[in-house]
Amino acid sequence: MAKTTVSLKYFFLSLYALTTIYPFFWIFTSSLKPNTDIFSKPFALPAHLNFANYVKVLTKAHLGTNFMNSLYICVFSVFIAVLVGSMAAYILARVKPSLILYTYFTLGIMIPIQTILIPSFILLKQFDLINTHLGLIIEYVVGRLPLTIFIMVAFMKTLPKEMEEAALIDGCGRARTFFSIVLPLSKPGLATVATLSFLDCWNEYLFAYVLISSTKLKVITQAIYALRGQYITDYGLLCAGLALMMIPVILMYILFQEQVIKGMTAGAVKG
């Protein structure tokens, strides 16, 4: 009976993994096919490896420029959001716990992003930040701070206080204690919020569509959407763009998966 239960469990887990992975596999295989093969044999493997779609999407569609725009915007946004959010979380978790401030910061998780679109556009326009990467970075940082603070406060509450207290006794200030003791101990939590923030920024389209109109400044989500035709779409080209878009996310999760799992279980659950 026990063996049957284990076999059924692994069967359903394998089925779930297959249904989860197959859409990604289909996109990669379709990116190596011409448009006619995608329509005539959508589930067949490509007859031969054809990278023409990748060449077109990088040269004619200029996806490489948009890819680099997204990459540098996301890296800066995630770095600032994680740094500022973890500093705020340290104050709320260790130095001066305040339920009012904690609630105020984390209320941003419950506010739909669409509700702040018009006010954000008006404010950025007053500061002449429309159609600039800086304006988009500010939006991404502000949008990712609530979740960062929410997770990092819970995570930092689980850290042992002894090392922090020893550092303070030895004469370390709050800043030195934070950067030398607390931040290194918070690597799993930092990896979690960095990965989630990167995913949000990388896949975001609404604010990018509203704030960026210059072709040279557009991000990869705008470039992918532009690959859709008005009457007919080259799905091989579209799949090649989507495949390139997925690469950084997959690589990031592979590199930080262990830290992300630790952070989600130790930081986001406890507290």
C-alpha positions, 0 to 999 in steps of 0.5 A: 500500500505504501509503495502504491501511494509513493508511486502515485505521488511520483506519477502525479508530480511527474505529470505536473512537471511535464505540463509545466515544462512542456510550454517552455519546450514548445516555445524553444522548438517552435523558435527553430521552425518556419511559420509554415511548419508551426501551423502544419506540424505544431507538436513535431520536433524541428526537421533541422536546427534553423536559427534564422528566426533568432537572426531576424529578431536580433537584427531586423527587430533590434531585440538585442537593444531592447534586451539590454535596456530591460537587463540594465533597468531590472538590475538597477531596480532590483539592486536599489529596491533590495538594498533600501527595502532590507535597510527599512526591514532591519529598522522595523525588525531589529531597531525600532519595531512599529506595527503602524509603519510595517502596515503602512509599507506592506499595504502596497502589496494589496494596491493594484498597480493599475490604480497608481498608473495615472498619478505616477504618470502625472508626477513623473511628467512634472519632473520631466521623467517621461520617456526616460529609463530613470522614470521607469527605474523609480517606478519599479523600485517603488513597486517592489519595496512593499514585498521586499520589506514584507519578506525581509522583516519576517526573515530578519526576525528569525536571525539570531541576535547574539552576533548582532549584540556582540558587534554592538558591544564591540563598538560597531554602529548600526550601519556597520552591524547591518552591512557586516553582520545582518546582511550576510546572514540574510542571503536566502531572504535577499535571494528570494526578494531579488528573484521575485523583484527581477521577475516582476520587473522583467515581465512588466509591460503596462508602465513601460508601455505608458512611460516609454515611447522612444524606440531606442529606450523600449524594453523587451516586453514592448519589443515582443508585443511589437512582433505581433502583426496586424493581420498575420503573425510570424510565430517562429519569430515571436517564439524566438523573441520569447525564448530569448526573453526567458533565458535570464529568468531561467538562469537566475533561478538555476543560480539562486534556487537553493537560496530562494527556497531557503528564503521562502521557507525561513523568511516568508513563512515564519514571523 
